[in-house]
Amino acid sequence: MQNKISPIINAVSNISKKSTGKIADIAKYKHYKKGELITSVGQKNNLEYFITSG
């Protein structure tokens, strides 16, 4: 899955492959159905979301 998020991360900030690998190692992947909300206005969270397709 690292190959899916590496280009997204590098588009924002060019970090080392080692750092990208560490992010990929701790990342949790979840599939959402079309139209399903990921977060809501006013909801507090400490997560980062990467949309890999759709």
Sine and cosine of phi, psi and omega as CSV:
sin_phi,cos_phi,sin_psi,cos_psi,sin_omega,cos_omega
0.00,0.00,-0.30,0.95,0.00,-1.00
-0.83,0.56,-0.59,0.81,-0.02,-1.00
-0.89,0.45,-0.40,0.92,0.01,-1.00
-0.98,0.18,-0.61,0.79,-0.08,-1.00
-1.00,-0.08,-0.35,0.94,-0.02,-1.00
-0.83,0.55,-0.76,0.65,0.01,-1.00
-0.88,0.47,-0.55,0.83,0.01,-1.00
-0.92,0.39,-0.73,0.68,0.00,-1.00
-0.89,0.45,-0.71,0.70,-0.03,-1.00
-0.93,0.38,-0.39,0.92,0.08,-1.00
-0.94,0.35,-0.44,0.90,-0.01,-1.00
-1.00,-0.05,-0.70,0.71,-0.05,-1.00
-0.47,-0.88,0.82,-0.57,-0.03,-1.00
-0.98,0.18,0.99,-0.13,0.01,-1.00
-0.94,-0.34,0.21,-0.98,-0.07,-1.00
-0.91,0.40,0.39,-0.92,0.06,-1.00
-0.88,0.47,-0.55,0.83,0.03,-1.00
-0.89,0.45,-0.71,0.71,0.01,-1.00
-0.92,0.39,-0.66,0.75,0.05,-1.00
-0.88,0.48,-0.64,0.76,0.04,-1.00
-0.89,0.46,-0.64,0.77,0.03,-1.00
-0.91,0.42,-0.63,0.77,0.05,-1.00
-0.89,0.45,-0.71,0.70,0.00,-1.00
-0.88,0.47,-0.57,0.82,-0.01,-1.00
-0.91,0.42,-0.55,0.83,-0.05,-1.00
-0.99,-0.17,-0.12,0.99,-0.02,-1.00
-0.92,0.39,0.57,-0.82,0.09,-1.00
-0.92,-0.40,0.74,-0.67,-0.06,-1.00
-0.96,-0.27,0.71,-0.70,-0.02,-1.00
-0.66,-0.76,0.67,-0.74,0.04,-1.00
-1.00,-0.09,0.72,-0.69,0.06,-1.00
-0.91,-0.42,0.60,-0.80,0.06,-1.00
-0.97,0.26,0.42,-0.91,0.03,-1.00
-0.83,0.56,0.79,-0.62,0.02,-1.00
1.00,0.01,-0.21,0.98,0.00,-1.00
-0.96,0.29,0.71,-0.70,-0.01,-1.00
-0.98,0.19,0.65,-0.76,0.06,-1.00
-1.00,0.03,-0.66,0.75,0.00,-1.00
-0.52,-0.86,0.22,-0.98,-0.02,-1.00
-0.86,-0.52,0.38,-0.92,0.06,-1.00
-0.87,0.50,0.75,-0.66,0.02,-1.00
1.00,0.05,-0.18,0.98,0.01,-1.00
-0.96,0.26,0.78,-0.62,0.04,-1.00
-1.00,-0.03,0.70,-0.71,0.09,-1.00
-0.41,-0.91,0.24,-0.97,0.02,-1.00
-0.86,-0.51,0.57,0.82,-0.05,-1.00
-0.95,-0.30,0.37,-0.93,0.11,-0.99
-0.88,-0.47,0.72,-0.70,-0.04,-1.00
-0.92,-0.39,0.69,-0.72,0.10,-1.00
-0.84,-0.54,0.89,-0.46,0.04,-1.00
-1.00,0.05,0.90,-0.44,-0.07,-1.00
-1.00,-0.09,-0.30,0.96,0.09,-1.00
-0.26,-0.97,0.35,-0.94,0.07,-1.00
0.99,-0.12,0.00,0.00,0.00,0.00
